[in-house]
Amino acid sequence: MKLVFATNNANKVKEVQSLLPSHITILSLKDIGCEEDIPETQPTIEGNAIQKAQYIKEHYGYDCFADDTGLEVNALNGEPGVFSARYAGEQRNADDNMNKLLNELQDKNDRSAHFKTVVALILNGQQHTFEGICKGSIINEKIGDQGFGYDPIFMANGFEETFAQISLAEKNCVGHRGKAVQKLIDFLNTNN
């Protein structure tokens, strides 16, 4: 089975490909000749995932899946949420985003947060969504050089290292994207 993963993020492709069984082959946007920016204009994480999957199906005709992820911080009323990638501006710079978040949390005692990923699948003309959540907290400084995004400042509950310090295998077991993708895989395995 071939499915398009509607993302330009090579780190996400690597993470997801490591989770998929060998009979599922991922095609990247580059593989299908999609070089334009796919719209992400919905007010929710789920809405953006669905919008991206629908775009590929409508414009390229492929069965596909797309994800959207947000970091939701309790003390900031769920921010940055759907704006996580561009929290500090349209340049989508991870360091700028982390610096802004750490600054916003300077005087806050509650540092609890969670990552939320929604995967939207369009397969055989039907749409399905799968959600993964990983609870944790925002630490006071960046630690670690693995992962991407907010990983250097996020520590999952039960861990003493950030997402940027643990292995990809560990992150996939407890992480938001891993949980959502596992639900996708379980669905594909039982329906194909």
C-alpha positions in Angstrom: 0.0 0.0 0.0 1.2 3.5 -0.9 0.1 6.5 1.0 1.1 10.1 0.7 2.2 11.8 4.0 1.3 15.4 3.4 4.2 17.1 5.1 7.5 18.8 4.1 9.0 18.1 7.5 11.7 15.5 6.9 11.9 14.9 10.7 8.2 13.9 10.8 8.6 11.6 7.8 11.5 9.9 9.5 9.6 9.5 12.8 6.5 8.1 11.1 8.3 5.8 8.7 10.1 4.2 11.6 6.7 3.2 13.0 5.0 1.9 9.9 5.0 -1.8 8.9 6.9 -2.7 5.8 3.9 -3.2 3.6 3.0 0.5 3.9 5.2 2.8 1.7 5.1 6.5 2.4 5.3 8.9 -0.5 6.5 12.4 0.3 5.1 15.6 -1.2 8.3 15.8 -3.2 7.7 12.3 -4.5 4.3 13.4 -6.0 5.6 16.7 -7.3 3.8 18.9 -4.7 6.0 21.9 -4.1 3.4 24.5 -3.0 2.6 25.3 0.6 -0.5 23.4 1.6 -3.0 25.7 3.4 -3.3 25.5 7.2 -6.0 28.0 7.8 -8.3 26.2 10.2 -8.8 27.3 13.9 -8.1 23.8 15.3 -5.4 21.2 15.1 -7.9 18.6 13.8 -9.1 21.1 11.2 -5.6 21.7 9.8 -4.9 18.0 9.6 -8.1 17.4 7.7 -7.5 20.4 5.4 -4.0 19.2 4.4 -5.2 15.7 3.6 -8.2 16.9 1.6 -5.9 19.3 -0.4 -3.7 16.4 -1.5 -6.7 14.2 -2.4 -8.4 17.0 -4.3 -5.3 18.3 -6.2 -3.2 15.1 -6.7 -5.7 12.3 -6.3 -3.7 10.2 -3.8 -5.0 8.5 -0.7 -3.1 10.2 2.0 -2.7 11.2 5.6 -1.7 14.5 7.2 -1.0 15.5 10.7 -1.0 18.7 12.7 0.5 19.1 16.1 0.3 21.7 18.8 1.8 22.3 22.2 -0.9 23.4 24.6 0.3 25.0 27.9 -2.2 25.2 30.7 -1.0 28.5 32.2 -1.3 30.2 28.8 -4.9 29.0 28.2 -3.7 26.4 25.7 -1.3 28.6 23.8 0.6 28.2 21.5 -1.8 25.5 20.3 -2.7 25.6 16.6 -0.1 28.4 16.2 2.8 26.3 17.7 4.9 26.3 14.5 4.6 30.1 14.1 4.3 31.2 17.7 7.1 33.8 17.4 6.3 34.7 13.8 5.9 33.5 10.3 9.6 32.5 10.0 8.7 29.3 11.9 11.9 29.3 13.9 12.0 26.7 16.7 14.5 28.6 18.8 12.4 31.8 18.5 9.3 29.8 19.5 11.0 28.2 22.5 12.4 31.6 23.6 9.0 33.2 23.4 7.3 30.4 25.3 10.0 30.4 28.1 9.6 34.2 28.4 5.8 33.9 28.6 6.2 31.3 31.4 8.8 33.2 33.5 6.4 34.2 36.2 4.1 31.1 36.1 4.2 28.3 38.6 2.1 25.9 36.6 4.3 24.7 33.8 2.1 21.7 32.8 1.5 21.2 29.1 0.7 18.6 26.6 1.4 17.9 23.0 -1.5 17.0 20.8 -1.3 15.4 17.4 -4.2 14.7 15.1 -3.7 12.5 12.0 -6.3 12.8 9.3 -6.5 9.9 6.8 -8.3 9.9 3.5 -8.6 6.3 2.2 -11.0 4.9 -0.4 -13.0 8.1 -0.3 -13.5 8.1 3.5 -12.0 10.4 6.1 -10.8 9.2 9.5 -9.0 11.0 12.3 -6.7 9.7 15.1 -5.6 11.7 18.1 -2.5 11.3 20.3 -1.7 13.3 23.5 1.4 13.3 25.6 1.3 15.1 28.9 4.3 16.7 30.5 5.7 20.0 31.5 7.9 22.9 30.2 11.3 23.1 31.8 13.2 26.3 32.4 15.9 26.0 29.7 16.7 24.1 26.5 18.3 20.8 27.1 19.3 18.2 24.4 20.0 18.2 20.7 17.7 15.4 19.4 14.2 15.9 18.0 12.8 19.2 16.8 10.4 21.9 17.6 9.7 22.3 21.3 11.5 19.0 22.2 14.4 20.6 24.1 12.0 22.2 26.7 9.3 19.5 27.0 9.6 16.7 29.5 7.0 14.0 29.4 5.4 12.9 32.6 7.5 10.1 34.2 10.7 11.1 32.4 13.7 13.0 33.7 15.0 13.9 30.3 13.5 16.2 27.6 12.2 14.9 24.3 15.4 16.2 22.8 17.5 13.9 25.1 15.6 10.6 24.7 15.9 8.2 21.7 13.5 8.3 18.8 12.3 4.8 19.8 11.4 6.1 23.4 9.8 9.2 22.0 7.6 7.1 19.6 6.4 4.9 22.5 5.2 7.8 24.7 4.9 10.7 22.3 1.8 12.3 20.8 2.7 11.6 17.2 3.6 8.0 18.0 0.3 7.4 19.7 -1.7 9.0 16.9 0.3 7.1 14.2 -0.1 3.8 16.1 -3.9 4.3 16.0 -3.6 5.0 12.2 -1.5 1.8 11.8 -4.0 -0.3 13.8 -6.8 1.0 11.6 -4.8 0.2 8.4 -4.0 -3.2 9.6 -7.6 -4.1 10.4 -9.1 -2.5 7.4 -6.8 -3.6 4.6 
